[in-house]
């Protein structure tokens, strides 16, 4: 701001493509808001299009749209949004980003990453999303977003050479007057230059200009070049414009330097170039070589990614849909508090924060922020379900009935096992209970435990009251829970208020148990046997398919950092053996079988200082994998807990699938991504110069067209594929424990005494295997994965005294095609309409019919930023859609 005031030649500054910085600044200096608004309106201060600059692959795809929505809203509040796509980081960009940007009226964008020169010879090109959406893109050139800073500002103004190892350092006895805290109170911070040697070095200008021009030698344009001034950790240099003037005098025959903005650059570029000559690049931007893309950030700080996925799931599936539905019954949509939760999520999903990339405080602060979002979500979800329950008509139900309402937030009818605690009045002395639907059908259940306890009852006008209850822990096998709706069940209990409780109680034994006496699990569809080496033998009893040895824990050394996994030169791979394990039967009934496989894995304590060897000192690491199999299910659920007490290692679980396949299909961001099955080469275990590990949202599927295996996960995003004995294998990364570092130059990193990226302590990971016929579409893998990640919510309640407007079982909206994914049901940002976002993530055109249970007066097809495109017809309460391959569809409805 001072430079704008003092230097009329300093025209523009871009706040790194985001707006959150303004909130941080104005929290300290709110009196400067009008001044900032004036700078934004004038174009001097350029903000947006994002709220924060998120990592794409570690964020729910819907979160990316919300991030751009909030970025647009805040930018317009301040006066103007930068209408250039800004994805200026190297973690890779999703293939659907061009379509998302175009939904927000953005047609040009710049990147940190593009394709290698053997695939893309020029810096500028058209980037095409899977649906065919195209944007004009630039990967900028050498040194990407900071080529001018590195080749001009550093040598000419700051002094030094960032391209020379050792050319970017200072000493305590040089003239910069370094100061550094060295006591326990204020010490262990970066040193500060009190007298930096900042001045214009005219003699460096000619060489600097030549170097800058060399970085953009691969531009299509001969007359218009882009050179970016800025880098991590640096502020604008006041001497910049004066240095540019001198450069224009000295090098007038070569170049004219103009301090401008991205909009002007793209406008001038398009005038100077025949755009029909530009190449077209398709798909995700995740090109190697490995050191040039920080792809393995996907597996760092996985505990933070799991928390973030939990918060996203609560908001997107449990809160926003039911809050939007209940608007029709007079309940206010909790927009303000939900926006606070979303802000917290977006702050954590910023591309460095979500990976803990930087100072040690990033991780602890991010955990605190995302836990705040989860706390908000839990409170708002409870109130939303309470609003639905208030409107359920229970006048036909006896006053002393105990009811259970099962909420299904997914667009599929739900059948499956749910675990819950049912609380009955203690004075009933109930010894058992039965759950039924209102057609009189018994819901199969199994009671694992009962105990007496005291609950609290609250209301805003009174102090809490005590509820003396008998709590039954039970599994219910529920069926036909309506899509995007709920089903109310009744609890029958055996009342015996005059009897005293038998002090020994009555035993509860399994019946037709899934876990057999030898510890194997068998539900008639799958049989799972724990092998002597702790791996699993899985037999598909319907197809005869067999996996002799799968679920192999694998631990490798990691001498890298949060950005890149680097195996030590003399690495050791550790795999559990039978002598270090035990098998425990945890739960057993005809509804669910559950066993624990307990490992004690002896691992090196870290890597040696030379980064070439794993430590010669060892510690025992306790690992427990809980394996569950439900009735009528072909999905095996895993919950693996690791007490991580060692450092510098990568723990993964390997699944040889037994399927001969050459391609995999993974759930990406608004698409199912097809990738080849990777073969490990002899080049350090990497597949040439390309990326070894890949991102997924909920699943990775391997199929030969007749049979398939899907690996699903909750908030775990990194996998790799390989071939073992001619069959495909999938490896899921559970954690990478690495040294927390701060990059300075090339391979020079500052290390910290505290290392939160080492992921010490108890870590828990949830994932599942699903066996199906056909490919992922025929095998309903999308539906199975969503049902695994987003199970029903259950609330217990009493009939109450008032008549509601909703039936005992209800679906607010139904859809016809399970191959079309539902990403959002929410209130529109400005207005009272309801937004529904769908996507066809496949390569095949899909037909979809939405059936609305409330009268809809108007419907529009919209952009993702909720600008209306065209009205949509409604016939008999239904909206029919023809959705092209990979298309994101946003609808706005006015319901009554």
DAWOKA-V120543 format. One record per backbone hydrogen bond with DSSP energy under -0.5 kcal/mol. NH is the residue of the N-H (numbers start at 0). CO is the residue of the C=O. Records with the same first field share a line. If there is no record, write none. Layout:
# DAWOKA-V120543
NH = CO + CO
This chain:
# DAWOKA-V120543
4 = 0
5 = 1
6 = 2
9 = 6
10 = 8
12 = 43
14 = 45
15 = 13
17 = 14
18 = 50
19 = 50
21 = 18
22 = 18
23 = 19
24 = 20
25 = 21
26 = 22
27 = 23 + 24
28 = 24
31 = 28
32 = 29
35 = 31
36 = 32
37 = 33
38 = 34
39 = 35
40 = 36
41 = 37
42 = 38 + 39
43 = 38
44 = 38
45 = 12 + 43
46 = 44
47 = 17
49 = 16
53 = 51
54 = 348
55 = 53
58 = 55
62 = 59
63 = 59 + 60
64 = 60
65 = 61
66 = 62
67 = 63
68 = 64
69 = 65
70 = 66
71 = 67
72 = 68
73 = 69
74 = 70
75 = 71
76 = 72
77 = 73
78 = 74
79 = 74
81 = 46
84 = 107
86 = 84 + 109
88 = 86
92 = 284
96 = 93
99 = 95
100 = 96
101 = 97
102 = 98
103 = 99 + 100
104 = 101
105 = 100
106 = 104
108 = 135
109 = 84
110 = 137
111 = 86 + 88
118 = 115
119 = 115
122 = 217
124 = 136
125 = 278
126 = 134
127 = 125 + 280
128 = 132
131 = 128
134 = 126
135 = 106
136 = 124 + 134
137 = 108
138 = 122
140 = 138
141 = 214
143 = 140
145 = 142
146 = 143
147 = 227
148 = 227
149 = 145
150 = 146
151 = 147
152 = 147
153 = 148
155 = 151
156 = 152
157 = 152
158 = 153
160 = 166
163 = 160
164 = 162
166 = 163
173 = 170
176 = 173
178 = 191
186 = 182
187 = 180
188 = 180
191 = 178
193 = 176 + 191
194 = 175
197 = 195
198 = 156 + 196
200 = 155 + 198
201 = 199
203 = 200
204 = 201
205 = 201
207 = 203
208 = 204
209 = 205
210 = 206
211 = 207
212 = 208
213 = 209
214 = 210
215 = 211 + 212
216 = 213
218 = 215
224 = 222
226 = 224
229 = 227
233 = 230
237 = 235
239 = 236
242 = 238
243 = 239
244 = 240
245 = 241
246 = 242
247 = 243
248 = 244
249 = 245
250 = 246
251 = 248
253 = 250
254 = 250
259 = 257
264 = 260
265 = 261
266 = 262
267 = 263
268 = 264
269 = 265
270 = 266
271 = 267
272 = 268
274 = 272
276 = 273
277 = 274
280 = 125 + 278
282 = 127
284 = 92
285 = 283
291 = 288
292 = 289
293 = 89
294 = 292
295 = 562
296 = 293
297 = 294
298 = 295
299 = 296
300 = 735
301 = 298
303 = 300
304 = 300
305 = 301
306 = 302
307 = 303
308 = 304
309 = 305
310 = 306
311 = 307
312 = 308
313 = 309
314 = 310
315 = 311
316 = 312
317 = 312 + 313
318 = 313
319 = 314
322 = 318
323 = 319
324 = 320
325 = 321
326 = 322 + 323
327 = 324
328 = 325
329 = 326
330 = 325
334 = 332
337 = 333
338 = 334
339 = 335
340 = 336
341 = 337
342 = 338
343 = 339
344 = 340
345 = 341
346 = 342
347 = 343
348 = 344
349 = 346
350 = 52
353 = 349
354 = 351
355 = 351 + 352
356 = 351
357 = 355 + 740
361 = 358
362 = 359
363 = 359
364 = 360
365 = 361
366 = 362
367 = 363
368 = 364
369 = 365
370 = 366
371 = 367
372 = 368
373 = 369
374 = 370
375 = 371
376 = 372
377 = 373
378 = 374
379 = 375
380 = 376
381 = 377
382 = 378
383 = 379
384 = 380
385 = 381
386 = 382
387 = 383
388 = 384
389 = 385
390 = 386 + 387
391 = 388
392 = 805
393 = 391 + 801
396 = 393
400 = 397
401 = 490
402 = 400 + 796
403 = 488
404 = 794
405 = 403 + 486
406 = 404 + 792
407 = 405 + 484
408 = 406
413 = 480
415 = 477
417 = 475
419 = 473
421 = 419 + 471
422 = 420
423 = 421 + 469
425 = 467
427 = 424
428 = 425
430 = 493
433 = 491
434 = 442
435 = 489
436 = 440
439 = 436
442 = 434
443 = 441
445 = 474
447 = 445 + 472
448 = 472
450 = 470
452 = 468
454 = 466
456 = 464
458 = 461
461 = 458
464 = 456
466 = 454
468 = 452 + 466
469 = 423
470 = 450 + 468
471 = 421 + 469
472 = 448 + 470
473 = 419 + 471
474 = 445
475 = 417
476 = 443
477 = 415 + 475
480 = 413
481 = 479
483 = 409
484 = 407 + 481
485 = 809
486 = 405
487 = 807
488 = 403
489 = 435
490 = 401
491 = 433 + 489
492 = 490
493 = 431
494 = 492
495 = 427
498 = 495
504 = 501
508 = 506
513 = 588
515 = 513 + 519
518 = 515
520 = 527
521 = 513
522 = 525
526 = 538
527 = 520
528 = 536
530 = 528 + 534
533 = 530
535 = 549
536 = 528
537 = 535 + 546
538 = 526 + 536
539 = 544
540 = 524 + 538
541 = 524
543 = 539
546 = 537
547 = 545
549 = 535
550 = 653
551 = 653
552 = 550
553 = 651
554 = 573
555 = 649
556 = 571
557 = 647
558 = 565
560 = 563
565 = 563
566 = 564
569 = 611
570 = 567 + 568
573 = 554
579 = 576
580 = 577
581 = 597
583 = 595
585 = 583 + 593
586 = 593
588 = 591
592 = 628
593 = 586
594 = 626
595 = 583
596 = 624
597 = 581 + 595
598 = 596 + 622
599 = 579
600 = 620
601 = 599
602 = 600 + 618
604 = 616
607 = 612
610 = 607
613 = 569
614 = 605
618 = 602
620 = 600
621 = 619
622 = 598
623 = 640
624 = 596
625 = 623 + 638
626 = 594 + 624
627 = 625 + 636
628 = 592
629 = 634
630 = 590
632 = 629
635 = 633 + 768
636 = 627 + 634
637 = 766
638 = 625
639 = 764
640 = 623 + 638
641 = 762
642 = 621
643 = 641 + 760
644 = 642
646 = 604
648 = 736
649 = 555
650 = 734
651 = 553 + 649
652 = 731
653 = 551
654 = 729
656 = 654 + 727
657 = 727
658 = 727
660 = 658
663 = 674
664 = 700
665 = 672
666 = 698
667 = 665 + 670
669 = 667
671 = 840
672 = 665 + 670
674 = 663 + 672
676 = 661
682 = 685
683 = 681
684 = 680
685 = 682
687 = 685
689 = 686
693 = 718
695 = 716
696 = 666
699 = 710
700 = 664
701 = 708
702 = 662
703 = 706
707 = 771
708 = 701
709 = 769
710 = 699
711 = 709 + 767
712 = 697
713 = 765
714 = 712
716 = 714
718 = 693
719 = 730
721 = 728
723 = 726
726 = 723
727 = 658
728 = 721
729 = 654
730 = 719
731 = 652
732 = 717 + 730
733 = 650 + 731
734 = 650
735 = 298
736 = 648
737 = 735 + 756
738 = 559
741 = 749
743 = 747
744 = 747
747 = 744
748 = 746
749 = 741
751 = 739
757 = 754
758 = 755
760 = 643
762 = 641
764 = 639
766 = 637
767 = 711
768 = 635
769 = 709
770 = 633
771 = 707
773 = 705
778 = 774
779 = 776
780 = 775
781 = 775
783 = 779
784 = 780
785 = 781
786 = 782
787 = 783
788 = 784
789 = 785
792 = 406
794 = 404
796 = 402
798 = 400
805 = 390
809 = 485
811 = 483
812 = 483
813 = 850
815 = 848
817 = 815
819 = 816
820 = 818 + 838
822 = 820 + 836
823 = 836
825 = 834
827 = 832
833 = 892
834 = 825
835 = 890
836 = 823
837 = 835 + 888
838 = 820
839 = 886
840 = 818 + 838
845 = 882
847 = 880
849 = 878
850 = 813 + 848
851 = 849 + 876
852 = 811
856 = 854 + 893
857 = 893
859 = 891
860 = 869
861 = 889
862 = 866
864 = 102
865 = 862
868 = 860
869 = 860
871 = 858
874 = 877
877 = 874
878 = 849
880 = 847
882 = 845 + 880
883 = 881
885 = 839 + 841
886 = 883
888 = 837 + 886
889 = 861
890 = 835
891 = 859
892 = 833
893 = 857
894 = 892
895 = 854
